[in-house]
Amino acid sequence: MKRILVVEDEDAIRDFVVINLKRAGYEVVDAANGEDGLRIFEENDGNFDVALLDIMMPGIDGFAVCKKIRAQSSSIGIIMLSAKTQEMDKVNGLMIGADDYVTKPFSPSELVARVDAIHRRVTMAAQQKEQPDEIVSGPFTLNLKSRMLYKNGQVIDLTQVEYQIMEFFLNNQNVALERSDILSKVWGENYFGDIKIVDVNIRRLRMKIEDEPSAPQFLLTVWGFGYKWTAGMPA
């Protein structure tokens, strides 16, 4: 479940934010002031993906809440929320650890889009931390930090698209991947070009990684479906 902490002192705005985030699939915990927000954060051991913080609040303001939360968690996404439009407020928020800044008034779609963007970033960062530094398959080693592919210790020069294809295959070894899945993963879900771009890049990739591209040993065709990566054993 996607968890978000909302700290906003104006009841009407807080209710509006909570309702729309819940509709977007978030588990929302809300607080009416900075003191309660910090208490809730600590009672939950910081188990939130995103914090949405109003700046102008009585007592502990949003800047102070942001600073304290960021000191306890480097991974949480923080969005500042305020009616102020001065550039310095935005700079101050970002300097103390916020990731984004939303100015009131805002539409539900804008708010959810900004929260979704921060949540995706947090999720991707968490996944990268969980990944090993390298993926090894037969004679191949894919270094996820340097984004380099090696075959028997020799570097294979890849484009960014080819690297993404290799990463997808090596994370799904011996799994038949449909062309449409490869297209969506590498080119994005909103790509509306010809699906044949997948086949073209597979052919180009085979020229670089296979000893005999016309008789591939690693990057195999699954006829009528897509492709499959093996560690070099015949299918």
C-alpha positions in Angstrom: 0.0 0.0 0.0 1.2 3.5 -0.9 1.4 5.4 2.4 1.3 9.2 2.7 1.4 11.5 5.7 -0.6 14.8 5.2 0.1 17.6 7.6 -2.3 20.6 7.0 -3.9 22.9 9.5 -6.9 24.0 7.4 -9.6 21.4 7.8 -11.3 22.0 4.4 -8.0 21.7 2.5 -6.9 18.7 4.5 -10.2 16.9 3.9 -10.0 17.8 0.2 -6.4 16.4 0.0 -7.2 13.3 1.9 -10.3 12.4 -0.2 -8.5 12.8 -3.5 -5.4 10.9 -2.4 -7.5 8.0 -1.1 -9.3 7.9 -4.4 -5.9 7.7 -6.1 -5.1 4.6 -4.1 -3.1 6.0 -1.2 -3.3 5.0 2.4 -3.5 8.4 4.0 -2.7 9.4 7.6 -3.4 13.1 8.4 -2.5 15.6 11.1 -3.8 19.1 11.8 -0.5 20.6 13.0 3.3 20.0 12.9 3.5 18.6 16.4 1.0 15.9 15.6 2.6 15.2 12.3 5.9 14.6 13.8 4.4 12.4 16.6 2.5 10.3 14.0 5.7 10.0 11.9 7.7 8.7 14.9 4.9 6.4 16.1 4.9 4.8 12.7 8.7 4.5 12.6 8.7 6.7 9.6 6.9 4.1 7.5 5.6 6.5 4.9 6.5 6.8 1.2 5.6 10.5 0.9 4.9 13.4 3.3 2.8 16.3 2.2 3.5 19.3 4.4 1.8 22.7 4.7 4.3 25.4 5.3 2.2 28.0 7.3 1.0 26.3 10.4 0.8 27.4 14.0 3.5 26.1 16.3 5.9 24.0 14.4 5.7 25.1 10.7 6.2 23.0 7.6 9.8 23.9 7.2 10.7 22.6 10.6 8.6 19.4 10.1 10.4 18.9 6.8 13.8 19.3 8.4 13.1 16.9 11.2 11.6 14.2 9.0 14.4 14.5 6.5 16.9 14.1 9.3 15.3 10.8 10.2 14.7 9.5 6.6 16.7 10.1 3.4 14.3 8.0 1.4 10.9 9.5 2.0 9.5 11.9 -0.6 8.5 15.3 0.8 6.2 17.8 -0.9 5.7 21.3 0.5 2.2 22.8 0.3 1.6 26.6 0.7 -0.4 29.5 -0.6 2.9 31.5 -0.9 4.3 31.9 -4.3 7.6 33.6 -3.5 10.6 32.0 -5.1 12.5 32.1 -1.8 10.0 29.9 -0.1 10.4 27.3 -2.8 14.2 27.5 -2.5 14.1 27.2 1.3 11.9 24.1 1.1 14.2 22.4 -1.4 17.3 23.4 0.5 16.2 21.7 3.7 15.2 18.5 2.0 11.9 18.8 0.2 11.5 17.1 -3.2 8.8 19.3 -4.7 6.6 22.3 -4.0 2.8 22.7 -4.8 1.2 26.1 -4.6 -2.4 26.7 -3.5 -4.9 26.7 -5.1 -4.3 23.4 -7.0 -6.6 20.9 -8.8 -7.0 17.3 -7.7 -5.3 16.1 -10.9 -2.3 18.3 -10.3 -1.9 17.2 -6.7 -2.2 13.5 -7.5 0.2 13.8 -10.5 2.8 15.5 -8.3 2.4 12.9 -5.5 2.5 10.1 -8.0 5.7 11.4 -9.5 7.4 11.6 -6.1 6.2 8.1 -5.2 7.5 6.6 -8.4 10.9 8.2 -7.7 10.9 6.8 -4.1 9.9 3.3 -5.3 12.6 3.2 -8.0 15.3 4.3 -5.6 14.2 1.6 -3.1 14.3 -1.0 -5.9 17.8 0.1 -7.0 19.1 -0.3 -3.4 17.8 -3.8 -3.3 19.5 -4.8 -6.5 22.8 -6.5 -6.6 25.7 -4.6 -8.1 26.0 -7.1 -10.9 24.0 -9.7 -12.7 25.9 -12.7 -14.0 24.6 -15.0 -16.7 27.0 -17.5 -18.4 29.9 -15.5 -19.8 28.1 -12.2 -19.3 28.3 -9.8 -16.5 26.0 -6.7 -16.4 27.3 -4.1 -14.0 24.2 -2.1 -12.7 26.2 0.8 -11.3 28.5 1.5 -14.3 25.8 0.3 -16.7 28.3 -1.8 -18.6 28.0 -5.2 -20.1 31.0 -7.6 -20.2 31.4 -10.9 -22.1 34.3 -13.0 -20.8 35.7 -9.9 -19.2 35.5 -7.9 -22.4 33.4 -4.8 -22.6 30.5 -4.8 -25.1 29.5 -1.3 -26.2 25.7 -0.8 -25.8 23.4 2.0 -26.5 21.0 3.0 -23.7 18.2 1.1 -25.3 20.3 -2.0 -25.7 21.4 -1.8 -22.1 17.7 -1.5 -20.9 16.8 -4.6 -23.0 19.7 -6.6 -21.6 18.8 -5.5 -18.0 15.2 -6.6 -18.6 16.2 -10.0 -20.0 18.8 -10.7 -17.3 16.3 -9.8 -14.6 14.0 -12.4 -16.2 16.3 -15.2 -17.2 14.6 -18.2 -18.9 11.3 -16.4 -19.0 9.6 -15.9 -22.3 8.9 -12.1 -22.7 6.3 -10.9 -25.0 7.2 -8.2 -27.6 4.6 -5.9 -26.1 6.1 -6.3 -22.6 9.6 -5.4 -23.9 8.2 -2.4 -25.8 6.4 -1.2 -22.7 9.4 -1.7 -20.4 12.0 -0.1 -22.6 10.1 2.5 -24.6 7.4 3.3 -22.1 3.7 2.5 -21.9 2.8 5.6 -23.9 4.9 4.6 -26.9 2.7 4.3 -30.0 5.3 3.5 -32.6 5.7 0.2 -34.5 6.3 -2.8 -32.3 8.9 -4.0 -34.9 11.3 -1.6 -33.2 11.8 -4.4 -30.7 12.8 -6.9 -33.4 15.2 -4.4 -34.9 17.0 -3.8 -31.6 17.1 -7.6 -30.8 18.8 -8.2 -34.2 21.3 -5.4 -33.5 21.9 -6.7 -29.9 22.6 -10.2 -31.3 25.2 -8.8 -33.6 27.1 -7.6 -30.5 26.6 -10.5 -28.0 26.3 -13.7 -30.0 29.2 -15.6 -31.6 26.8 -16.6 -34.4 24.0 -14.0 -34.6 22.1 -16.2 -37.1 22.1 -19.1 -34.7 21.8 -17.3 -31.3 22.7 -19.2 -28.2 21.6 -16.7 -25.6 18.9 -14.4 -26.9 16.4 -16.9 -28.3 13.2 -16.3 -30.4 10.0 -17.7 -29.0 8.0 -17.9 -32.2 4.8 -16.1 -32.4 5.3 -14.6 -28.9 8.6 -12.8 -28.3 12.1 -13.6 -26.9 13.8 -15.4 -24.1 17.2 -15.1 -22.5 19.1 -18.3 -21.5 22.6 -18.7 -19.9 23.7 -20.4 -23.1 22.0 -23.8 -22.8 20.0 -24.8 -25.9 16.2 -24.3 -25.5 
